[in-house]
């Protein structure tokens, strides 16, 4: 009973804090409408502070391995697995200042966060319209090159239902091919146990761990071997995920060897 009460209070406190601060920064973004890059950077600073604040209020202390690689590789294409509602706050906290995010257009319907995400200048894509999505990504590559920005993306496209890695969409590979930005794979362990797609928020004993892996060079990537490049990046994730988050087919095939 006490744990349920504590959980409720912490969620309400985190939501209230986030909502109030988001409303303030919505006003800031409105004042800075002509200056998109400035809006992105200011809101990334806000995301760094608020992401860590929300995690603290939810009693979550992330353990980050090789965090320095995020800044060492900047500007880069930051690619993370997607298993939890918490990923938004983890990404906001970790993303270096000067990183533009890419998310599905439906996020604008999420109160406060979606509104701020839209006004901040980050990219929204229509996954139901392939050509529109490609055009949007071409625009973000041009902006990234012009303003020396990095890009953060969850290449699975949506949260995993059970925490296991899904297939990677091709969007991140097209971004890499067109921008030649190096890829920084980021693995989030155990977030699905904290706030999964179907489980809701929970207190668990396992630490929420984030692992920043070595950079992947994309300077020699070719369009005709794009599927191979996608497979190689996915293999990096599979090799570094724990068994409970590996795709079931890969887990089964490895156990048979």
C-alpha positions in Angstrom: 0.0 0.0 0.0 2.8 2.4 0.9 4.7 1.6 -2.3 1.6 2.3 -4.4 1.1 5.7 -2.6 4.8 6.6 -3.1 4.6 5.6 -6.8 1.5 7.7 -7.3 3.0 10.8 -5.5 6.2 10.5 -7.5 4.5 10.2 -10.8 2.2 13.2 -10.0 5.2 15.3 -8.8 7.2 14.4 -11.9 4.3 15.2 -14.2 3.5 18.5 -12.5 7.1 19.6 -12.6 7.4 18.7 -16.2 4.1 20.3 -17.2 4.8 23.6 -15.5 8.4 23.9 -16.9 7.2 22.9 -20.4 4.6 25.7 -20.4 7.4 28.2 -19.6 9.6 26.9 -22.4 6.6 26.9 -24.8 6.5 30.6 -24.3 10.2 30.9 -24.9 9.9 28.9 -28.2 7.1 31.2 -29.3 9.3 34.2 -28.8 12.1 32.5 -30.8 10.0 31.2 -33.7 12.2 32.8 -36.3 15.3 31.1 -34.9 14.9 27.3 -35.2 18.5 26.3 -34.4 18.4 28.4 -31.3 15.1 26.9 -30.2 16.6 23.4 -30.7 19.6 24.2 -28.5 17.7 25.9 -25.8 15.2 23.1 -25.5 18.1 20.5 -25.5 19.5 22.4 -22.5 16.0 22.2 -20.9 15.8 18.5 -21.8 19.2 17.8 -20.1 18.0 19.4 -16.9 14.4 18.2 -16.9 15.3 14.6 -18.1 17.6 14.2 -15.1 15.0 15.8 -12.8 12.2 13.5 -13.9 14.3 10.4 -13.5 15.3 11.6 -10.0 11.7 12.2 -9.0 10.8 8.8 -10.2 13.5 7.3 -8.0 15.7 6.3 -11.0 19.5 6.6 -10.9 20.9 5.7 -14.3 24.3 4.2 -14.6 26.0 5.4 -17.8 29.0 3.6 -19.2 31.4 5.5 -21.5 29.3 8.6 -21.4 32.2 10.6 -22.8 31.8 9.0 -26.2 28.6 11.1 -26.7 30.6 14.3 -26.8 33.8 12.9 -28.3 31.9 11.8 -31.4 29.8 15.0 -31.8 28.3 15.7 -34.3 27.1 12.2 -34.8 24.0 10.1 -35.5 23.0 8.8 -32.0 21.0 5.6 -32.3 19.3 4.0 -29.3 17.0 1.0 -28.6 13.4 1.9 -27.7 11.7 0.0 -24.9 10.2 2.5 -22.5 8.4 5.8 -21.9 11.5 6.7 -19.9 13.5 6.7 -23.1 12.3 10.3 -23.9 13.7 11.6 -20.6 16.9 9.5 -20.9 17.5 10.8 -24.4 16.8 14.4 -23.3 19.2 14.1 -20.5 22.0 12.4 -22.5 21.8 14.2 -25.9 24.7 16.7 -26.3 23.6 20.3 -26.9 23.2 20.7 -30.6 21.5 17.4 -31.4 18.2 17.5 -33.3 15.7 14.7 -32.6 13.5 12.8 -35.0 10.1 11.3 -33.9 6.8 10.2 -35.4 4.3 13.0 -36.0 1.8 11.5 -33.5 3.9 12.8 -30.7 2.3 16.2 -31.1 -0.8 14.8 -29.4 1.1 14.1 -26.2 0.3 17.0 -23.8 3.2 19.3 -22.9 6.0 17.1 -24.2 4.6 16.8 -27.8 3.7 20.5 -27.9 7.2 21.5 -26.8 8.9 19.0 -29.1 7.0 20.5 -32.1 7.7 24.1 -31.2 11.4 23.4 -30.3 12.1 22.7 -34.0 12.8 19.0 -33.8 11.8 16.9 -36.8 8.4 15.1 -37.0 8.0 12.4 -39.7 4.9 10.8 -41.2 5.6 7.1 -41.1 2.5 6.3 -43.1 3.8 8.4 -46.1 7.2 7.0 -47.1 8.0 9.8 -49.6 7.1 12.5 -47.1 9.3 10.9 -44.5 12.2 10.7 -46.9 11.8 14.4 -47.8 11.7 15.3 -44.1 14.9 13.4 -43.4 16.6 15.1 -46.4 15.7 18.5 -44.8 17.1 17.5 -41.4 20.4 16.3 -43.1 20.7 19.7 -44.8 20.1 21.5 -41.5 22.5 19.3 -39.6 25.3 20.0 -42.2 24.6 23.7 -42.2 24.4 24.2 -38.5 26.8 21.5 -37.3 24.1 19.5 -35.6 24.0 15.9 -34.4 20.9 13.7 -34.8 19.2 11.4 -32.3 16.9 8.7 -33.5 15.2 5.5 -32.2 15.5 3.3 -35.3 13.0 0.7 -34.3 10.3 3.4 -34.8 8.2 2.4 -31.8 8.7 1.0 -28.4 9.2 -2.7 -28.0 6.3 -4.5 -26.2 8.6 -6.8 -24.3 11.9 -5.0 -24.2 13.4 -7.1 -27.0 15.1 -5.5 -29.9 12.9 -5.2 -33.0 13.9 -4.8 -36.7 15.5 -1.5 -37.5 13.8 0.8 -39.9 15.9 2.1 -42.8 15.5 5.8 -41.9 18.6 5.9 -39.7 20.7 4.3 -42.5 19.5 6.8 -45.1 20.4 9.6 -42.6 23.9 8.1 -42.2 24.3 7.7 -46.0 23.3 11.3 -46.8 25.1 13.0 -43.9 28.1 10.7 -43.5 27.8 11.3 -39.7 29.3 8.5 -37.6 26.8 6.4 -35.7 27.0 6.1 -31.9 25.0 3.1 -30.8 23.4 3.6 -27.3 21.9 0.6 -25.4 19.4 1.1 -22.6 19.2 -1.9 -20.3 16.2 -2.6 -18.0 14.1 0.5 -18.9 11.2 -1.7 -20.0 11.0 -3.1 -16.5 10.6 0.4 -15.1 8.0 1.8 -17.6 7.2 -0.6 -20.4 4.7 -0.3 -23.2 2.2 -2.6 -21.5 3.3 -2.7 -17.9 3.1 0.9 -16.6 5.5 2.5 -14.1 7.1 0.2 -11.6 9.8 0.3 -8.9 12.3 -2.4 -9.5 15.6 -3.2 -7.9 17.7 -3.6 -11.1 19.6 -0.4 -12.0 18.7 1.4 -15.2 21.9 1.1 -17.2 22.9 3.0 -20.3 25.9 1.9 -22.5 27.4 4.1 -25.1 29.2 1.9 -27.6 32.2 2.7 -29.9 31.5 4.8 -33.0 30.6 3.2 -36.3 32.2 4.8 -39.3 29.8 5.5 -42.2 32.1 7.3 -44.6 32.3 4.3 -46.9 28.7 3.2 -46.8 27.1 2.7 -50.2 23.4 2.7 -51.2 23.5 -0.7 -52.9 24.7 -2.3 -49.7 22.4 -0.5 -47.3 20.7 -3.6 -46.0 24.1 -5.0 -45.0 25.0 -1.8 -43.1 21.6 -2.0 -41.3 22.2 -5.6 -40.4 25.7 -4.8 -39.1 24.4 -2.1 -36.8 21.6 -4.3 -35.5 24.2 -7.0 -34.8 26.1 -4.6 -32.6 22.9 -4.1 -30.6 22.3 -7.9 -30.4 25.8 -8.6 -29.3 25.7 -6.1 -26.5 22.1 -6.6 -25.2 21.4 -9.0 -22.4 19.6 -12.3 -23.2 16.3 -11.0 -22.0 16.4 -8.1 -24.5 17.8 -10.0 -27.5 15.4 -10.8 -30.3 13.9 -14.2 -29.7 15.1 -15.7 -33.0 18.7 -14.6 -32.5 18.6 -15.9 -28.9 17.3 -19.3 -30.0 19.8 -19.6 -32.9 22.7 -18.7 -30.6 21.7 -21.3 -28.0 21.8 -24.0 -30.6 25.4 -23.4 -31.6 
